[in-house]
Amino acid sequence: MINLGEKGIVNVFNEGLPLFRGNLAVFVPDIYEAETAANQQEILAWWGNPNNQVVAQVGYTKGPVQGLQYAVTIGSESQVASRRFVGNFMSETSTNMTYSSTFESNYIIGVLGPNQNWLLWSQMLAKWVLLYYTQTLETSYGLFNQRISLGPLQPYPDSMGDSVFPFMRTLTLTAQHEDSWTSLPVQAIKTASMTTSNSTS
């Protein structure tokens, strides 16, 4: 199996954001404790309105950014030489063999929002989602040795020129995972014959 970490990250966002929205009275004071009471009320009011939708998807949107959005892509990926199995061999069955290699990937979560406050708040929320679902990302999606890092405010790479919000913040989830591949089944030998000859010298 070749790991698709982006899909796992999007899945936990699509699980975590409704969880956050359904428990605002608990999570907003916890996540945003360092914010002012007025800003916490703004966050509560926005998330409390069911008409305000948030998109979490693999890749960037193809149209104008209308509201809060999390765009998940892979930044870079490379093999981890220090964790390679001898010959990459992992397991064997009666018909084939499976090989594996450890990779380390940097998954980029682009945070898009209507202004700098919402970019900051959304980046904090994304960090919370990754922390809250650390175990799920490891056990269900095979991402281990996870490390979270945050990036600064930067221009949004909008090649179509139609982005409503031209800036974004980023999070990077660096994690290791096992990619495996299985050989084609080896046909079993059903019959065999052997001929011997006597020779003299």
N, C-alpha and C positions, 0 to 999 in steps of 0.2 A: 504494500500500500504506500502510495506517495501522499504525504500529509498535505492537506489543504487548510493551513492554519487560519487563513482569512475567513473561511466559512465558519469555523468555530468561533472566532471573535465576533463576527456579525451575529451569530446565534445567541451568544451571551448578552450582547447589547439588546437584541430584540426580546430577551427574557428579562434583563435587568431594568430597562427603562420603564416598562409597565409596572414592575415591582416598586420602583422608586415612585412612580406616579400614584400608585395605589396606597402609599404609606407616607405621604408628604409630611404629615405632622411629626413623624418620627425621624425621617431621613434629612429633611431640610435643616433643622437645627443642628443635626449631627455633622453633616457634610460641610455646611456653610456657617459653622459656629464663629469663624473669624470675620464674617461679613456683618455689616450694620443691620439693625432691625428693619430699616426701610428696604434694603436690598433683599433681605430674606422674604419680606412680604411680596416684593415684585416677583421673586422666583416662585413663591407659593401661588400667586395669582395666575401666572402664565401657565404653569403646569396643571393648575386646577381647572383650566379651560379645556374641555375635550376637543375643541376645534383646532387647537394648536398641536400640530403633528410634527413628529421627529422622524427623520429617515436615517436608517443605518444600513449601508449596503457595501458590497465589494466594488471598489472602483469609484470614480467620480461621476456625478450626475451629468447627463448630456444636455440638460436644459438649465434655465436660470435657477439659482438657489432661492427657494421661497421661504425657508425657515431654518430651524436648527437641523444640522445634518452631520453624520459621521461617515466619512469615506475611508474604507479600509483597503489598503494595498500592501504589497510586500516591497520592502526597501532593498534588501540584499539577503543573500543566502549563501552559505559555504559549508563544506564538510568540516567536521571536527576531527582532526587527525589523531588527537590523543585518545579518542574514544572508539577508534575503529576496531572491529573484531578482526581476529587473525583470518585473513583471506575473505573478510566480509561474510563468512558463513554464520548462519543463525540457527537453522533447524532443518531436519530431514524427515521425510515420510517414506513410505514404501515406494512411491512413484516419482518424487521430485525433491528438490532442495530449495530452501529459501535463504536469501542473503539479506543483509541489512547494513546500513551505514548511518551514523549520527550526523545530523545537519544542525546548524544554528541559523535562525532566521530573524530578521528585523521586520516586524509588522508595523506599518505606519497607519495611525488613525488620524485622518485630517478632520479637524473640528471647524465647522462653518456655522456662522451665526450673524445676526443683524447688526451687532455693534461690539465694541471691545469688552464691555461688561459681560455680554452673553457668551463671547468667545472664552473668556476666563472661566465663567461659571460652567460652561459646557465641558471645558477641558477638565475641570475639577470633577465633574460628574463622570466623565469617561474614566478617569483615574479610579474613582470609587467602584465603577462597574468591574474593572480589571482586578481590583483588590478583592471585591466581594466574590467574584467567580474564579479566583485563582485555582481552587481545588477542582472545579468543573473543567477548566481549561486543561488541567493536567490529566485527570482521570478519564474524561470523556473524549478529549481531543488530542491527547498525547503530547501536550506542550509542557516540558519540564524545564527546571532551572530558569524560571521566568524572572525577568528584570524589566522594570518600567522606567522610562525616562521621558521628560517633557521638553518640548521645543518652544521657541519664542513666537511672538506674533510675526507673521510673514505674508507676503503677497500670495493670493490664491492663484495657482497655475491654470488660468482659464483661457484655453486656446480659442474658444468660440467667441470670446468677448462679450458674453451676455450675463455674466454673474452679477447678481444684485449686490452681493457682499464681497468685496475684492480682497479681504484678508482672512487668514485662518491661523489657528494654533495646531500643534501636532502633539501626539503621544507616540512613543515607540515602545512596543512590547518585544523584547528580545527573548527568545526561547529556543530550546533545543528539542529535537524530535527525531524519531527513527523512521527512515524511509526504507522500505523493503521491496524486494522483487523475487519472484518465484520462477524457477526454470520450467520449461515444458516437461510434461511427464515423460519419464524414461520407460520405454516399452519393456515389459518383463520378458525374459527368455522363457518360452514355453517348452521347447524341445531342443535338444542338442545331440549331436552325434559325433563320434570320434573314430577315426580310422588309424590303426597302427600298422606298421610294417616292420618286418624283421630284415635286418641287413647285416651282412658280414663283410669284414674287411680283410 
